[in-house]
Structure formats: C-alpha cells, structure tokens
Amino acid sequence: MPSPPSMGQPDCWLCPVNDIEQGYDYPSRVRWSLNQDDLSSYQDAAAFLNFNNIDMVCLQHEYGIFGGPAGSHVLELLRG
C-alpha cells in the first residue's frame, strides 16, 4: 500500500508583543511584532495574518502582555 502524500513541514511564524517602542532584536521566525499599546498594530497584525493565508493562530495569554483596558486590544486581533 502506498504511503500517504507528504504535506511538507508547516511554517511556524511568531508575532510577539513589544513593550517598548523600538522593539527587540528578534530571530527570523518573527514575521510581525505588535506594539503593546497601539490598537492599530493589532489590526495590522490581523491583516498581515489574513494576507498570508495563515491556517491557525495559537494565542498565548499572560496577564499584562496585551494593551488596552484589561488587555482588550488582543480581541481586535482575534476579530480580524
């Protein structure tokens, strides 16, 4: 019986949240970074993910990471 076709290796991109305006020196797996307190940064990240036809997003939550009241900016990203 032939083996199933290979789907290849998935790409894994990272989109960290910056807590300082200038950001950090990230490795090449970081394709986008968000400005913690800038709502438009979250909207732009959603557009970036949609444009690149991303199949899955794994959101890791920790209190204090996301900007907005009670971290609500991340909801804008998820809605997008």
Stockholm file with secondary structure:
# STOCKHOLM 1.0

chainA/1-80         MPSPPSMGQPDCWLCPVNDIEQGYDYPSRVRWSLNQDDLSSYQDAAAFLNFNNIDMVCLQHEYGIFGGPAGSHVLELLRG
#=GR chainA/1-80 SS CCCCCCCCCCCCCBCCEESSTTCCCCCTTBCCCEETTCHHHHHHHHHHHHHTTCSCCCCCCCTTSSCSGGGTHHHHHHHC
#=GC SS_cons        CCCCCCCCCCCCCBCCEESSTTCCCCCTTBCCCEETTCHHHHHHHHHHHHHTTCSCCCCCCCTTSSCSGGGTHHHHHHHC
//
